[in-house]
Amino acid sequence: MNPNTDEITKKLEEAEEKIETAIWDAVNDGDLERELKTYTEVKEFLVGLSNLDEKLLKEKNRILAYCLMRIDNTLVGLGDSEKALERTKESLDFAEKSENIVQIARSALT
């Protein structure tokens, strides 16, 4: 791996850790607004990544699918279920692009 690849890999890992932390923080304190803010920040970071090699692009898409799934779940928890189907489809689209069977299953089950 080159230094740029290592750096991006680390940032992707950090993005996923933020998602995980937001989930557990919300379980503990029920602050769905803060949870949603974290997911939105992670989504913006991921969407801003470009010019990735195939492996990193798949990893980005996997984490983005997970993030979108969590955004939808949180929005539904906040009472916004109007566009839940579209959000679920978007998550599934990114999961399929990632080719990660676990994320495809997660996104399909939401």
Residue pairs with C-beta under 8 A, 6 or more apart in sequence:
1 9
5 53
5 56
8 49
8 52
8 56
9 56
9 59
11 45
12 56
12 59
12 60
12 63
15 42
15 45
15 46
15 63
15 67
16 63
16 66
18 38
18 41
18 42
19 38
19 39
19 42
19 63
19 66
19 67
19 70
21 38
22 34
22 35
22 38
22 39
22 70
23 35
23 70
25 31
25 34
25 35
26 32
26 34
26 35
26 74
32 74
32 77
32 78
33 78
35 70
35 74
36 71
36 74
36 75
36 78
39 67
39 70
39 71
39 74
40 71
42 63
42 67
43 64
43 67
43 68
43 71
46 60
46 63
46 64
46 67
47 64
49 56
49 60
52 60
57 97
58 97
58 98
58 99
58 100
59 98
61 94
61 95
61 97
61 98
62 94
62 95
62 98
62 100
62 103
64 94
65 91
65 92
65 93
65 94
65 95
65 97
65 98
65 100
65 103
65 106
65 107
66 91
66 103
66 106
66 107
68 87
68 90
68 91
68 94
68 107
69 88
69 91
69 106
69 107
69 110
71 87
72 84
72 87
72 88
72 91
72 110
73 110
75 81
75 84
75 87
76 84
88 107
88 110
91 107
91 110
92 104
92 107
92 108
94 107
95 103
95 104
95 106
95 107
95 108
96 104
98 104
